[in-house]
C-alpha cells in the first residue's frame, strides 16, 4: 500500500470513507419503506394527497440529515487524519486544501446516497427488498460491474465511482 507521502496513499486512505456510504443510503431507504411496512403511508397521503409533496419533503428533511452525517464524517476524518499525520511527523502527499476539498466532496456524496436511498425506497416499497438492493449494489453490484469489459470506463459516473485525476 502506498504511503501517505504520495497522493495515491492519501486518496486510498480517505477512500475507505466510501465504505460508510451504506448508512445514509439505508437511512434514506428506510425513510420511505418504513411507512409502507407499518402502513402509515395511507395516513400520510390522506393529509397530503399530492405524493410528490410527500416525497419532496422526505428528500429535503433526509437530505439535511445526510448533510449532517457527511459533515460529521468529514470533520472527524479530517481531525483524525491530520492529527495522526502530525503526531507521526508524516509529510502528506497532497496539499491540505486538496485534502479538505476531497473530504468535502465525500460529505456531499453522503447527501447523494441519502437521496438515492429515498428514491429506491419509493420505487421498491418492500423494506427488506429495498435494503437488499441498495446495500447489495453498494457492496457487490459495482464490483461485479467492474468485471464486465468496457464498464470500467463508466465507473467514475456510477454512484460509488470517483473520478481520478
N, C-alpha and C positions, 0 to 999 in steps of 0.2 A: 504494500500500500504506500502511495506517495506520502511524503512528509508534509507538514504544514508550511514548510518553506516554499512550496510550489503552489501555483494556482489550482492545479488539479487536486492536490491534497486538501486544500480549503474547501473546494466545491464538493469533494467526496464526503468530507465530514459533515458539512451543512446539508448535503443531500439526504442524510439519514433522517432529517426532519420530515421528509416526504412520507415516511412510514407512519406518521401520525395523522395523515390525511383521512384515514378511515373514520376517525372520531367525528369531525364536523360533517362528513358525508352521512354517517349513521344518524347523527342528531337531526339533520335535515330530513332524512328518510322517515325517521320516527315522528317528526313533527306532523306529517300528513297521515301516515299509515296508522298511527295510534288512534286517531279519530275514527277511522273506519273499523279498526279492531274492536274498540269499545262502544261503537255505534253512537257516538256523539256528533257525528258529521251531519246527521239529519237535523239536529237542533241548530247547528251552525248555519246550515243552508236555509232553515226556516227564518232565522233572524237576519241573515244576509243572503238574500236569494240569488244574487249575482255571484257565480262561482269564481269569476276572475278577481273579484274584490277580496274574497277569502284567500285565494292563492297569493295575490299581491301583498296582502297583509302578512301572510306567513313568510313570504320572501323577504320583506323588509325587516320584520321582527327577528327572524332567524339569521338573516344576513348580518344584522348588528351583532348577534351572538357569535357568529362565525368570525366577524371582525375582532371582537374581543378575544376570542380564542387565538386568532392569528397574532394579535398584539402581545398577549401573554407569552405565547410560544416564541415569538421572535425576540422579545425582550429578555426572557430568561436564557434563551440560546446565546444571545449576544453577550450577556453578563458572564455566562459560563465559559464561552469560547474565548473572549478577550481576557477574562480573569485567568483561565488556565494557561493561555499563551504567555501572559505577563509573569505568572508565577514560575513558569519553567524557563523563561527567558528566550522564548522562540520568536524569531522574526517571521511574520506571516508572509505568504507568497502573494498576497493581494493587498491593495491599499484598504485602510479601514472604511473609507467611504464606499468602496465597491462591495465590501462585506455587508455593510449596513443596507445597501441597496438590495443585495441578494436576499437578506433576511426580510426586508420589507416586501419583496415580491413573493416570498414564501407565505408571509402573513396574508397578503391579498389572495393568494391561491386558496387559502383556507376558507375565505368567503365564497370563492367559486365552488369549492367542494360542497359547502353547505347548500348553496343554491342548486347545484346538480342533484344533491340528495333529495331536496324538496321536489324537484321535477320528477325524479324517479319514483318517489313516493306517491306523487299524484298520478303517474302512469300505471304503476303496479300497486294496486290497493292492498294486496295481501302483505302484511308486515314481514313475515318470515321470508317470503319470496323476494320482496324488495331489498331487504337487508342482504340476502344471499347474493343477489345480482350486483348490488353496489360494492360490497366488500369483496366478493369474488372477482369482480372486474379489476378492482384496485390491486389485488394481490396476485391474481392468476391470469386474468384476461389480457392485460398488456404484455405480460411475459410470454404468453402463448402467441400473441400477435407478432411479437418480435421474431418468432421463428418462421413466419411466412416471408418468403423472398419479396423484396420490394417495399414491405411495410416499414422497415427500419427507417426509411427516409421520411415517413409520415410521423414518426414518433414525437418530434417536437410539437405537433399540433394535437396530439392525444391528451386527455386530461392529466395523465401523470408525466407527460413529457416536458422536458425543459430544454429550451434552445441552447446550443453550445456556442460559445464564442470562439 
